[in-house]
Amino acid sequence: MRSKYNFYVKAEDSEGKYSIAEVFVSVLDMNDHPPEFDEEFQEKTMIIGTPVKVQAVDEDAESPNNVIEYSIMTADPDNAFDINANTGEIQLKPFIKTMEIVHNITKQKDCKWSLVVQARDRGSPSFSTTAVVNIDITEATPLKGPMAAFLMKSRDNPLRALGIVTFIILVLVGVTVMISTVMYMRNSKSNRIMPVRRIIKKRPRDQQTWKFKIPVIKLSSPAEKFLISDPESNPPQETSSPRLKPSPPIAPCLPPPPPSSSRAIERPRAVPTISGALAYKGSKKAKPGRRKEGNISSALVSELKMKLEQKINENNQGYY
C-alpha cells in the first residue's frame, strides 16, 4: 500500500542520557507477478501497411518489474513479421507491399498467418508469458483520412466502435434539440401570432330590378262588369315566376249599327238561363264526360255573353 515510511528512534541509558534519530524506510517491490495477455489465442486482421497491436499487463508495482518487452518466438511463414519490443505493434516486413507478394510466399487462399508472441518483464528473476496470434492479411481499402484509420483500428473491437458512434449520434441529437428549443422560445416571445382579419367583398352582379305593376282595371262601359272569364281557357298564374304574365286579350266591342230614321221598338229579349248539377265520380272513365260538359258550359257562357253585349249596346244607343 505504501512504499516509504519514516519514524523517530530514541536510545537512553540508565543515567538518563539519550539520543534521538529519524529513520526512513523504503519498501522495495518484489517481482512476483508475470505479464498476462487478455487472451491466449487472439484473432487479428491486418491491412498491408497498417500494424496490429498486442498488449500484456503486469501487476507489479514498480519498474523494472512491470516493464514488458515483446518478441516473436515462432511465425508461419518465417521471416514475415516484425514486432516493436516496447509497444507490441506487429507489422509485415518492408518488402511485403502487395497481395501478389503474399500469394507468392504462401499457397493458402485465405492468407491467414499465425505467430507466437512472448511478453517478458525486466525484473529479477524475470517472468514471461506467450500468446498465439492469428492474422488475416487483406488489401487496403479506398477509404482515407482519420475516419478510415478509426475504422481500421476498430475492426478488432467492434463493440467499442459501435459505442463511440452511438455516443456521437446522441450528442448531435441533443444539440439539435437544444438549438430548436432556444429558437422556438425566442420566436414565441418576439413574434406573437395575431389573428388575421380578412374582409371579404362580394363582387357586384348585374342584377335586374324587378318592377311589379299593379294592374288597374278601367271600365269603359258598364257592360264590362258582366264579363266572365273561362277558368279552363285561362289557367291561374303561378306566383313563383318572377315576371307577371300578360292578361288574356279581350274581344273588341261590336260597332254601333248605322243610324236609321225610324227606330223600331223592339221587345226586350229574355235572357235564357241554364241550371244544372254536376256529380263527381271517382272512376277514371268519368274524365272524358267532364271535359265534354265543360266545353258545353263554356260555349253557352260565351253565347250568353255575346247576347248581353248586344242588348247593352242597343240600350246605350237608346239613351243617345
Short mmCIF file of the C-alpha atoms (twelve columns), coordinates in Angstrom:
data_MODEL
# 
_entry.id   MODEL 
# 
loop_
_atom_site.group_PDB 
_atom_site.id 
_atom_site.type_symbol 
_atom_site.label_atom_id 
_atom_site.label_alt_id 
_atom_site.label_comp_id 
_atom_site.label_asym_id 
_atom_site.label_seq_id 
_atom_site.Cartn_x 
_atom_site.Cartn_y 
_atom_site.Cartn_z 
_atom_site.pdbx_PDB_model_num 
ATOM 1   C CA . MET A 1   0.000    0.000   0.000   1 
ATOM 2   C CA . ARG A 2   2.891    2.369   0.833   1 
ATOM 3   C CA . SER A 3   6.438    2.369   -0.443  1 
ATOM 4   C CA . LYS A 4   8.021    4.765   2.139   1 
ATOM 5   C CA . TYR A 5   7.767    5.202   5.923   1 
ATOM 6   C CA . ASN A 6   9.554    7.444   8.498   1 
ATOM 7   C CA . PHE A 7   9.666    7.484   12.307  1 
ATOM 8   C CA . TYR A 8   11.942   8.537   15.263  1 
ATOM 9   C CA . VAL A 9   14.059   6.231   17.443  1 
ATOM 10  C CA . LYS A 10  15.226   7.168   20.978  1 
ATOM 11  C CA . ALA A 11  18.148   5.458   22.771  1 
ATOM 12  C CA . GLU A 12  18.534   6.120   26.549  1 
ATOM 13  C CA . ASP A 13  20.892   4.651   29.211  1 
ATOM 14  C CA . SER A 14  20.402   4.116   32.949  1 
ATOM 15  C CA . GLU A 15  21.714   7.549   33.849  1 
ATOM 16  C CA . GLY A 16  19.048   9.202   31.683  1 
ATOM 17  C CA . LYS A 17  21.268   10.146  28.830  1 
ATOM 18  C CA . TYR A 18  19.573   9.600   25.442  1 
ATOM 19  C CA . SER A 19  19.820   10.284  21.732  1 
ATOM 20  C CA . ILE A 20  17.127   10.588  19.004  1 
ATOM 21  C CA . ALA A 21  17.457   9.524   15.376  1 
ATOM 22  C CA . GLU A 22  14.993   9.726   12.433  1 
ATOM 23  C CA . VAL A 23  14.579   6.559   10.394  1 
ATOM 24  C CA . PHE A 24  13.407   6.410   6.737   1 
ATOM 25  C CA . VAL A 25  12.201   3.067   5.414   1 
ATOM 26  C CA . SER A 26  11.752   2.354   1.676   1 
ATOM 27  C CA . VAL A 27  9.823    -0.786  0.705   1 
ATOM 28  C CA . LEU A 28  11.180   -2.370  -2.455  1 
ATOM 29  C CA . ASP A 29  8.879    -4.188  -4.898  1 
ATOM 30  C CA . MET A 30  9.350    -7.850  -5.364  1 
ATOM 31  C CA . ASN A 31  8.842    -9.292  -8.865  1 
ATOM 32  C CA . ASP A 32  6.126    -11.782 -8.049  1 
ATOM 33  C CA . HIS A 33  3.668    -11.232 -10.988 1 
ATOM 34  C CA . PRO A 34  4.289    -12.406 -14.550 1 
ATOM 35  C CA . PRO A 35  2.875    -10.495 -17.576 1 
ATOM 36  C CA . GLU A 36  -0.554   -11.620 -18.799 1 
ATOM 37  C CA . PHE A 37  -2.335   -11.250 -22.167 1 
ATOM 38  C CA . ASP A 38  -6.077   -10.651 -22.417 1 
ATOM 39  C CA . GLU A 39  -6.466   -13.888 -24.396 1 
ATOM 40  C CA . GLU A 40  -4.064   -16.692 -25.132 1 
ATOM 41  C CA . PHE A 41  -5.473   -17.018 -28.666 1 
ATOM 42  C CA . GLN A 42  -6.109   -13.769 -30.494 1 
ATOM 43  C CA . GLU A 43  -7.607   -13.078 -33.922 1 
ATOM 44  C CA . LYS A 44  -6.397   -10.003 -35.794 1 
ATOM 45  C CA . THR A 45  -6.980   -8.518  -39.244 1 
ATOM 46  C CA . MET A 46  -4.040   -6.776  -40.854 1 
ATOM 47  C CA . ILE A 47  -4.153   -4.472  -43.834 1 
ATOM 48  C CA . ILE A 48  -0.924   -4.234  -45.756 1 
ATOM 49  C CA . GLY A 49  0.896    -1.187  -44.457 1 
ATOM 50  C CA . THR A 50  -1.079   -0.951  -41.194 1 
ATOM 51  C CA . PRO A 51  0.224    -2.616  -37.974 1 
ATOM 52  C CA . VAL A 52  -1.772   -4.575  -35.414 1 
ATOM 53  C CA . LYS A 53  -1.136   -4.423  -31.691 1 
ATOM 54  C CA . VAL A 54  -0.991   -6.954  -28.872 1 
ATOM 55  C CA . GLN A 55  -0.857   -5.950  -25.215 1 
ATOM 56  C CA . ALA A 56  0.011    -7.639  -21.940 1 
ATOM 57  C CA . VAL A 57  -0.394   -6.371  -18.353 1 
ATOM 58  C CA . ASP A 58  1.983    -6.824  -15.381 1 
ATOM 59  C CA . GLU A 59  0.526    -6.219  -11.896 1 
ATOM 60  C CA . ASP A 60  3.891    -5.449  -10.225 1 
ATOM 61  C CA . ALA A 61  4.051    -2.019  -8.594  1 
ATOM 62  C CA . GLU A 62  7.343    -0.534  -9.785  1 
ATOM 63  C CA . SER A 63  9.709    -0.709  -12.686 1 
ATOM 64  C CA . PRO A 64  11.595   -2.623  -13.865 1 
ATOM 65  C CA . ASN A 65  9.332    -5.378  -12.592 1 
ATOM 66  C CA . ASN A 66  6.280    -4.047  -14.536 1 
ATOM 67  C CA . VAL A 67  8.143    -3.097  -17.739 1 
ATOM 68  C CA . ILE A 68  7.301    -5.550  -20.539 1 
ATOM 69  C CA . GLU A 69  9.284    -6.447  -23.654 1 
ATOM 70  C CA . TYR A 70  7.673    -8.168  -26.664 1 
ATOM 71  C CA . SER A 71  9.271    -10.604 -29.066 1 
ATOM 72  C CA . ILE A 72  8.289    -13.144 -31.730 1 
ATOM 73  C CA . MET A 73  9.051    -16.721 -30.765 1 
ATOM 74  C CA . THR A 74  7.880    -18.501 -33.936 1 
ATOM 75  C CA . ALA A 75  5.967    -17.474 -37.073 1 
ATOM 76  C CA . ASP A 76  4.389    -19.177 -40.044 1 
ATOM 77  C CA . PRO A 77  5.746    -18.276 -42.525 1 
ATOM 78  C CA . ASP A 78  9.148    -17.400 -41.160 1 
ATOM 79  C CA . ASN A 79  10.715   -14.011 -41.614 1 
ATOM 80  C CA . ALA A 80  7.395    -12.285 -42.468 1 
ATOM 81  C CA . PHE A 81  6.702    -10.126 -39.373 1 
ATOM 82  C CA . ASP A 82  8.416    -7.554  -37.234 1 
ATOM 83  C CA . ILE A 83  7.348    -6.515  -33.714 1 
ATOM 84  C CA . ASN A 84  8.052    -3.405  -31.669 1 
ATOM 85  C CA . ALA A 85  9.604    -4.575  -28.382 1 
ATOM 86  C CA . ASN A 86  8.170    -1.656  -26.366 1 
ATOM 87  C CA . THR A 87  4.649    -1.184  -27.798 1 
ATOM 88  C CA . GLY A 88  3.808    -4.680  -29.119 1 
ATOM 89  C CA . GLU A 89  2.866    -3.481  -32.639 1 
ATOM 90  C CA . ILE A 90  3.180    -6.184  -35.280 1 
ATOM 91  C CA . GLN A 91  3.692    -5.352  -38.958 1 
ATOM 92  C CA . LEU A 92  4.832    -7.046  -42.129 1 
ATOM 93  C CA . LYS A 93  8.342    -6.904  -43.433 1 
ATOM 94  C CA . PRO A 94  9.053    -3.878  -45.611 1 
ATOM 95  C CA . PHE A 95  9.341    -5.936  -48.807 1 
ATOM 96  C CA . ILE A 96  5.726    -7.215  -48.473 1 
ATOM 97  C CA . LYS A 97  3.770    -4.379  -50.117 1 
ATOM 98  C CA . THR A 98  1.110    -6.119  -52.250 1 
ATOM 99  C CA . MET A 99  -1.131   -9.156  -52.139 1 
ATOM 100 C CA . GLU A 100 0.790    -10.682 -55.044 1 
ATOM 101 C CA . ILE A 101 3.854    -10.978 -52.850 1 
ATOM 102 C CA . VAL A 102 1.731    -12.506 -50.080 1 
ATOM 103 C CA . HIS A 103 0.394    -15.133 -52.534 1 
ATOM 104 C CA . ASN A 104 3.910    -15.873 -53.686 1 
ATOM 105 C CA . ILE A 105 5.048    -16.516 -50.098 1 
ATOM 106 C CA . THR A 106 2.202    -18.879 -49.176 1 
ATOM 107 C CA . LYS A 107 -0.138   -21.100 -51.147 1 
ATOM 108 C CA . GLN A 108 -3.101   -20.576 -48.823 1 
ATOM 109 C CA . LYS A 109 -6.027   -18.786 -50.417 1 
ATOM 110 C CA . ASP A 110 -7.309   -17.183 -47.224 1 
ATOM 111 C CA . CYS A 111 -3.881   -15.559 -46.452 1 
ATOM 112 C CA . LYS A 112 -4.177   -16.259 -42.742 1 
ATOM 113 C CA . TRP A 113 -0.810   -16.336 -40.992 1 
ATOM 114 C CA . SER A 114 -0.019   -17.067 -37.348 1 
ATOM 115 C CA . LEU A 115 2.802    -16.364 -34.897 1 
ATOM 116 C CA . VAL A 116 3.654    -16.821 -31.231 1 
ATOM 117 C CA . VAL A 117 4.372    -13.619 -29.292 1 
ATOM 118 C CA . GLN A 118 6.242    -13.560 -25.971 1 
ATOM 119 C CA . ALA A 119 5.852    -10.896 -23.256 1 
ATOM 120 C CA . ARG A 120 8.692    -10.720 -20.654 1 
ATOM 121 C CA . ASP A 121 9.225    -8.311  -17.761 1 
ATOM 122 C CA . ARG A 122 12.584   -6.810  -16.694 1 
ATOM 123 C CA . GLY A 123 12.504   -7.889  -13.075 1 
ATOM 124 C CA . SER A 124 14.841   -10.254 -11.289 1 
ATOM 125 C CA . PRO A 125 14.000   -13.015 -11.581 1 
ATOM 126 C CA . SER A 126 12.248   -12.361 -14.897 1 
ATOM 127 C CA . PHE A 127 8.828    -13.778 -15.800 1 
ATOM 128 C CA . SER A 128 7.299    -14.239 -19.251 1 
ATOM 129 C CA . THR A 129 4.141    -15.475 -20.992 1 
ATOM 130 C CA . THR A 130 3.148    -16.234 -24.601 1 
ATOM 131 C CA . ALA A 131 0.063    -15.920 -26.840 1 
ATOM 132 C CA . VAL A 132 -0.841   -17.228 -30.286 1 
ATOM 133 C CA . VAL A 133 -1.897   -14.517 -32.740 1 
ATOM 134 C CA . ASN A 134 -3.702   -15.384 -35.988 1 
ATOM 135 C CA . ILE A 135 -3.536   -12.575 -38.549 1 
ATOM 136 C CA . ASP A 136 -5.763   -12.301 -41.628 1 
ATOM 137 C CA . ILE A 137 -3.993   -10.218 -44.283 1 
ATOM 138 C CA . THR A 138 -6.093   -8.110  -46.691 1 
ATOM 139 C CA . GLU A 139 -5.594   -5.245  -49.115 1 
ATOM 140 C CA . ALA A 140 -6.018   -1.594  -48.280 1 
ATOM 141 C CA . THR A 141 -9.488   -0.047  -48.696 1 
ATOM 142 C CA . PRO A 142 -10.078  3.148   -50.722 1 
ATOM 143 C CA . LEU A 143 -11.058  4.978   -47.523 1 
ATOM 144 C CA . LYS A 144 -8.650   7.700   -46.500 1 
ATOM 145 C CA . GLY A 145 -8.327   10.100  -43.631 1 
ATOM 146 C CA . PRO A 146 -8.946   9.796   -39.888 1 
ATOM 147 C CA . MET A 147 -12.262  8.005   -40.369 1 
ATOM 148 C CA . ALA A 148 -10.576  5.218   -42.328 1 
ATOM 149 C CA . ALA A 149 -7.886   4.884   -39.660 1 
ATOM 150 C CA . PHE A 150 -10.545  4.743   -36.955 1 
ATOM 151 C CA . LEU A 151 -12.478  2.038   -38.797 1 
ATOM 152 C CA . MET A 152 -9.358   0.000   -39.356 1 
ATOM 153 C CA . LYS A 153 -8.395   0.147   -35.712 1 
ATOM 154 C CA . SER A 154 -11.936  -0.688  -34.637 1 
ATOM 155 C CA . ARG A 155 -12.194  -3.868  -36.680 1 
ATOM 156 C CA . ASP A 156 -10.691  -5.842  -33.825 1 
ATOM 157 C CA . ASN A 157 -13.083  -4.335  -31.285 1 
ATOM 158 C CA . PRO A 158 -16.442  -3.630  -32.985 1 
ATOM 159 C CA . LEU A 159 -18.341  -3.033  -29.729 1 
ATOM 160 C CA . ARG A 160 -16.120  -0.105  -28.889 1 
ATOM 161 C CA . ALA A 161 -16.659  1.404   -32.341 1 
ATOM 162 C CA . LEU A 162 -20.424  0.948   -32.006 1 
ATOM 163 C CA . GLY A 163 -20.416  2.664   -28.615 1 
ATOM 164 C CA . ILE A 164 -18.442  5.623   -29.948 1 
ATOM 165 C CA . VAL A 165 -20.763  6.047   -32.943 1 
ATOM 166 C CA . THR A 166 -23.854  5.834   -30.706 1 
ATOM 167 C CA . PHE A 167 -22.416  8.466   -28.362 1 
ATOM 168 C CA . ILE A 168 -21.718  10.830  -31.272 1 
ATOM 169 C CA . ILE A 169 -25.257  10.414  -32.587 1 
ATOM 170 C CA . LEU A 170 -26.783  11.112  -29.160 1 
ATOM 171 C CA . VAL A 171 -24.652  14.243  -28.774 1 
ATOM 172 C CA . LEU A 172 -25.761  15.549  -32.179 1 
ATOM 173 C CA . VAL A 173 -29.429  14.861  -31.391 1 
ATOM 174 C CA . GLY A 174 -29.135  16.619  -28.021 1 
ATOM 175 C CA . VAL A 175 -27.506  19.691  -29.591 1 
ATOM 176 C CA . THR A 176 -30.206  19.822  -32.271 1 
ATOM 177 C CA . VAL A 177 -32.996  19.637  -29.685 1 
ATOM 178 C CA . MET A 178 -31.415  22.392  -27.597 1 
ATOM 179 C CA . ILE A 179 -30.994  24.712  -30.578 1 
ATOM 180 C CA . SER A 180 -34.576  24.082  -31.707 1 
ATOM 181 C CA . THR A 181 -35.928  24.778  -28.211 1 
ATOM 182 C CA . VAL A 182 -33.981  28.031  -27.897 1 
ATOM 183 C CA . MET A 183 -35.118  29.239  -31.314 1 
ATOM 184 C CA . TYR A 184 -38.742  28.352  -30.547 1 
ATOM 185 C CA . MET A 185 -38.708  30.205  -27.210 1 
ATOM 186 C CA . ARG A 186 -37.078  33.215  -28.790 1 
ATOM 187 C CA . ASN A 187 -39.579  33.377  -31.634 1 
ATOM 188 C CA . SER A 188 -42.562  32.855  -29.338 1 
ATOM 189 C CA . LYS A 189 -41.528  35.851  -27.197 1 
ATOM 190 C CA . SER A 190 -40.612  38.238  -30.008 1 
ATOM 191 C CA . ASN A 191 -43.180  37.315  -32.631 1 
ATOM 192 C CA . ARG A 192 -46.693  36.852  -31.392 1 
ATOM 193 C CA . ILE A 193 -49.100  35.395  -33.821 1 
ATOM 194 C CA . MET A 194 -52.100  37.674  -34.176 1 
ATOM 195 C CA . PRO A 195 -55.376  36.651  -35.813 1 
ATOM 196 C CA . VAL A 196 -55.575  37.691  -39.417 1 
ATOM 197 C CA . ARG A 197 -58.557  39.817  -40.304 1 
ATOM 198 C CA . ARG A 198 -59.824  39.421  -43.785 1 
ATOM 199 C CA . ILE A 199 -62.614  41.446  -45.336 1 
ATOM 200 C CA . ILE A 200 -64.445  39.531  -47.989 1 
ATOM 201 C CA . LYS A 201 -66.122  41.770  -50.511 1 
ATOM 202 C CA . LYS A 202 -68.679  40.403  -52.885 1 
ATOM 203 C CA . ARG A 203 -68.451  41.481  -56.451 1 
ATOM 204 C CA . PRO A 204 -71.435  43.471  -57.642 1 
ATOM 205 C CA . ARG A 205 -73.572  41.495  -60.025 1 
ATOM 206 C CA . ASP A 206 -75.630  42.876  -62.805 1 
ATOM 207 C CA . GLN A 207 -78.983  42.230  -61.254 1 
ATOM 208 C CA . GLN A 208 -82.149  43.256  -62.966 1 
ATOM 209 C CA . THR A 209 -84.541  45.237  -60.853 1 
ATOM 210 C CA . TRP A 210 -87.943  43.691  -60.769 1 
ATOM 211 C CA . LYS A 211 -90.777  46.136  -61.307 1 
ATOM 212 C CA . PHE A 212 -94.169  44.964  -60.292 1 
ATOM 213 C CA . LYS A 213 -97.039  46.795  -61.840 1 
ATOM 214 C CA . ILE A 214 -100.422 46.549  -60.223 1 
ATOM 215 C CA . PRO A 215 -102.989 46.065  -62.928 1 
ATOM 216 C CA . VAL A 216 -105.570 48.820  -62.993 1 
ATOM 217 C CA . ILE A 217 -108.954 47.843  -64.269 1 
ATOM 218 C CA . LYS A 218 -110.650 50.607  -66.129 1 
ATOM 219 C CA . LEU A 219 -114.244 50.097  -67.058 1 
ATOM 220 C CA . SER A 220 -115.002 51.804  -70.326 1 
ATOM 221 C CA . SER A 221 -118.602 50.674  -70.210 1 
ATOM 222 C CA . PRO A 222 -120.937 49.195  -67.595 1 
ATOM 223 C CA . ALA A 223 -121.144 46.025  -69.604 1 
ATOM 224 C CA . GLU A 224 -117.609 45.032  -68.609 1 
ATOM 225 C CA . LYS A 225 -118.814 44.243  -65.128 1 
ATOM 226 C CA . PHE A 226 -120.543 41.195  -66.502 1 
ATOM 227 C CA . LEU A 227 -117.501 39.759  -68.298 1 
ATOM 228 C CA . ILE A 228 -116.974 36.145  -67.251 1 
ATOM 229 C CA . SER A 229 -113.590 34.505  -67.731 1 
ATOM 230 C CA . ASP A 230 -113.290 30.843  -68.601 1 
ATOM 231 C CA . PRO A 231 -111.258 29.002  -65.894 1 
ATOM 232 C CA . GLU A 232 -110.190 26.261  -68.311 1 
ATOM 233 C CA . SER A 233 -109.065 28.589  -71.062 1 
ATOM 234 C CA . ASN A 234 -107.280 30.949  -68.606 1 
ATOM 235 C CA . PRO A 235 -105.369 28.875  -66.018 1 
ATOM 236 C CA . PRO A 236 -104.273 30.601  -62.796 1 
ATOM 237 C CA . GLN A 237 -100.922 32.359  -62.933 1 
ATOM 238 C CA . GLU A 238 -98.023  30.934  -60.983 1 
ATOM 239 C CA . THR A 239 -96.900  33.173  -58.181 1 
ATOM 240 C CA . SER A 240 -93.454  31.687  -58.112 1 
ATOM 241 C CA . SER A 241 -92.487  33.061  -61.550 1 
ATOM 242 C CA . PRO A 242 -90.581  36.334  -61.347 1 
ATOM 243 C CA . ARG A 243 -92.493  38.006  -64.173 1 
ATOM 244 C CA . LEU A 244 -96.239  38.596  -64.432 1 
ATOM 245 C CA . LYS A 245 -97.982  37.026  -67.393 1 
ATOM 246 C CA . PRO A 246 -99.963  39.409  -69.570 1 
ATOM 247 C CA . SER A 247 -103.713 39.360  -69.241 1 
ATOM 248 C CA . PRO A 248 -105.610 37.457  -71.963 1 
ATOM 249 C CA . PRO A 249 -106.840 39.564  -74.831 1 
ATOM 250 C CA . ILE A 250 -110.449 40.760  -74.737 1 
ATOM 251 C CA . ALA A 251 -112.564 40.782  -77.830 1 
ATOM 252 C CA . PRO A 252 -113.425 44.331  -79.014 1 
ATOM 253 C CA . CYS A 253 -116.926 45.637  -78.758 1 
ATOM 254 C CA . LEU A 254 -119.185 45.453  -81.802 1 
ATOM 255 C CA . PRO A 255 -119.503 48.639  -83.799 1 
ATOM 256 C CA . PRO A 256 -122.773 50.552  -83.408 1 
ATOM 257 C CA . PRO A 257 -125.432 49.927  -86.074 1 
ATOM 258 C CA . PRO A 258 -125.987 52.562  -88.739 1 
ATOM 259 C CA . PRO A 259 -128.381 55.317  -87.782 1 
ATOM 260 C CA . SER A 260 -131.959 54.908  -89.005 1 
ATOM 261 C CA . SER A 261 -134.719 57.406  -89.275 1 
ATOM 262 C CA . SER A 262 -137.270 55.293  -87.630 1 
ATOM 263 C CA . ARG A 263 -136.313 53.147  -84.727 1 
ATOM 264 C CA . ALA A 264 -138.293 50.016  -84.354 1 
ATOM 265 C CA . ILE A 265 -139.440 49.341  -80.927 1 
ATOM 266 C CA . GLU A 266 -138.038 46.011  -80.011 1 
ATOM 267 C CA . ARG A 267 -139.237 43.885  -77.256 1 
ATOM 268 C CA . PRO A 268 -136.773 43.087  -74.549 1 
ATOM 269 C CA . ARG A 269 -135.383 39.705  -75.074 1 
ATOM 270 C CA . ALA A 270 -135.427 37.261  -72.279 1 
ATOM 271 C CA . VAL A 271 -132.054 36.013  -71.243 1 
ATOM 272 C CA . PRO A 272 -132.120 32.254  -71.183 1 
ATOM 273 C CA . THR A 273 -130.842 30.661  -68.049 1 
ATOM 274 C CA . ILE A 274 -129.453 27.208  -67.618 1 
ATOM 275 C CA . SER A 275 -129.344 25.359  -64.367 1 
ATOM 276 C CA . GLY A 276 -127.711 22.051  -63.676 1 
ATOM 277 C CA . ALA A 277 -125.871 19.961  -61.145 1 
ATOM 278 C CA . LEU A 278 -122.558 18.156  -61.502 1 
ATOM 279 C CA . ALA A 279 -121.828 14.908  -59.671 1 
ATOM 280 C CA . TYR A 280 -118.281 13.626  -59.189 1 
ATOM 281 C CA . LYS A 281 -117.495 10.020  -59.898 1 
ATOM 282 C CA . GLY A 282 -114.211 8.552   -58.750 1 
ATOM 283 C CA . SER A 283 -113.779 6.233   -61.751 1 
ATOM 284 C CA . LYS A 284 -111.263 7.105   -64.379 1 
ATOM 285 C CA . LYS A 285 -113.804 6.730   -67.151 1 
ATOM 286 C CA . ALA A 286 -115.680 9.855   -65.997 1 
ATOM 287 C CA . LYS A 287 -112.918 12.197  -67.120 1 
ATOM 288 C CA . PRO A 288 -113.933 12.453  -70.812 1 
ATOM 289 C CA . GLY A 289 -117.550 13.269  -69.775 1 
ATOM 290 C CA . ARG A 290 -116.387 16.070  -67.500 1 
ATOM 291 C CA . ARG A 291 -114.385 17.579  -70.319 1 
ATOM 292 C CA . LYS A 292 -117.391 17.494  -72.659 1 
ATOM 293 C CA . GLU A 293 -119.651 19.141  -70.058 1 
ATOM 294 C CA . GLY A 294 -117.034 21.846  -69.507 1 
ATOM 295 C CA . ASN A 295 -116.854 22.551  -73.234 1 
ATOM 296 C CA . ILE A 296 -120.680 22.804  -73.458 1 
ATOM 297 C CA . SER A 297 -120.857 25.181  -70.476 1 
ATOM 298 C CA . SER A 298 -118.114 27.399  -71.883 1 
ATOM 299 C CA . ALA A 299 -119.943 27.564  -75.230 1 
ATOM 300 C CA . LEU A 300 -123.188 28.526  -73.533 1 
ATOM 301 C CA . VAL A 301 -121.458 31.160  -71.422 1 
ATOM 302 C CA . SER A 302 -119.811 32.713  -74.469 1 
ATOM 303 C CA . GLU A 303 -123.146 32.787  -76.342 1 
ATOM 304 C CA . LEU A 304 -124.846 34.459  -73.369 1 
ATOM 305 C CA . LYS A 305 -122.013 36.961  -73.180 1 
ATOM 306 C CA . MET A 306 -122.493 37.994  -76.827 1 
ATOM 307 C CA . LYS A 307 -126.218 38.380  -76.388 1 
ATOM 308 C CA . LEU A 308 -125.742 40.517  -73.269 1 
ATOM 309 C CA . GLU A 309 -123.303 42.757  -75.101 1 
ATOM 310 C CA . GLN A 310 -125.719 43.251  -77.990 1 
ATOM 311 C CA . LYS A 311 -128.530 44.065  -75.600 1 
ATOM 312 C CA . ILE A 312 -126.446 46.573  -73.664 1 
ATOM 313 C CA . ASN A 313 -125.272 48.264  -76.864 1 
ATOM 314 C CA . GLU A 314 -128.832 48.655  -78.054 1 
ATOM 315 C CA . ASN A 315 -129.873 50.170  -74.744 1 
ATOM 316 C CA . ASN A 316 -126.937 52.581  -74.827 1 
ATOM 317 C CA . GLN A 317 -127.955 53.742  -78.295 1 
ATOM 318 C CA . GLY A 318 -131.455 54.500  -76.989 1 
ATOM 319 C CA . TYR A 319 -130.023 56.999  -74.499 1 
ATOM 320 C CA . TYR A 320 -128.257 58.957  -77.220 1 
# 
